[in-house]
Amino acid sequence: MCRITRRELLAGGAAVLNLASELPASQSSAGGAEAGKVDLLAPDIYFHEGQLSAQADAVCNNGWIIFEDYVLVIDANFPGGAREIIGKIRRITDRPIRFAFDTHHHGDHAYGNQVFVENGAVPLAHTGVVEEMKRYETGYYAGKPGAWEQAAKGRADVKNSKLKPPSVLFPRELFFDDGKHRVELIHLGVAHTHGDAVAWLPKERILFTGDVCVNGPYNYVGDGEVEKWVPTLDAAKQLGARTVCPGHGPRGAAAMLDDQQAFFKMLREQVGALMAKKPPEEARALVEPLRATLKANPQIARYVGERSAQWDPFPAQVQKVYLEMTGRKLAALPRESHQARLVHARAHGLA
């Protein structure tokens, strides 16, 4: 267990306990945390589990680190989520929130940037985040409706705010260090998107992964590359984390990185063995048997979507891997990746 000084307990821990007691009960998380509640991981280091729902303000998970002179927030969330997180930080400390780190470009992680700017913070990210925004945020960059405008149709907080791309960019890594706490923002490689970066706290061995790693059936593969995702997770594992704070789902231990990677490895192995040599019309019939095979593995079963669920990314995951391996799309699934993007958008409050 972490050691907390009396000053830190009085200034931070008590505030967290008071805040948590006023929040509604929600789904239990690992380590005693719950969605919607503030979780003190170590002195001055906090985790907040979001709720994967179109109706939620804070959809993605957040973290924040209280440095000597300022606060660094991990992920800007939606505008409503940004306001919620800022309010919870203000209950703990009056130090200025100076930086909001976008782990990637998706709206549930970056659309709250403007709210943080209005509260004195600077949004920052890997250079790939802006490159991805240039592809998808055509309303901002090209004068025609894009991802932001689509999200604004279903979320009043987005409609009443505006897109603010990160203005501090780093190509590989960026460090924050006040002598007591050190946070390393690192681009480990392509994974969930081409602009993913993680926040690594080497002293506490805490890793905030964004959607490079999630804890549940939340992997959207449409903007990344599954083949490259596996070695990116290798790089994450080499950091030596004890605590892993994923982009969605409960926090956990280092084994979460193993589980996430094992899911993609087995997915690729099964597609390669059962489908890659078959023509698209034959391969398509193997999606459900492949799902059953992965579901039977207890290490990775929680990553496999349910066929009847509103959020079922599995067919699109299979199609993505098949496309990466063969250059062809599965027969009868030409719209599966498009549908997966729409379902991902709805599940993440983007449409």
Secondary structure by P-SEA (a helix, b strand, c coil): cccccaaaaaacaaaaaaaaaacccccccccccccccccccccccbbbbbbccccccccbbbbbbbcccbbbbcccccaaaaaaaaaaaaacccccccbbbccccccccccaaaaaaaabbbbbbcaaaaaaaaacccccccccccaaaaaaaccaaaaabbbbccccccccbbbbbcccbbbbbcccccccccbbbbbbbccccccccccccccccccccccccccaaaaaaaaaaaccccccccccccccccaaaaaaaaaaaaaaaaaaaccccccaaaaaaaaaaaaaaaaaccccccccccccccccaaaaaaaaaaaaacccccccccaaaaaaaaaaaaaaccc
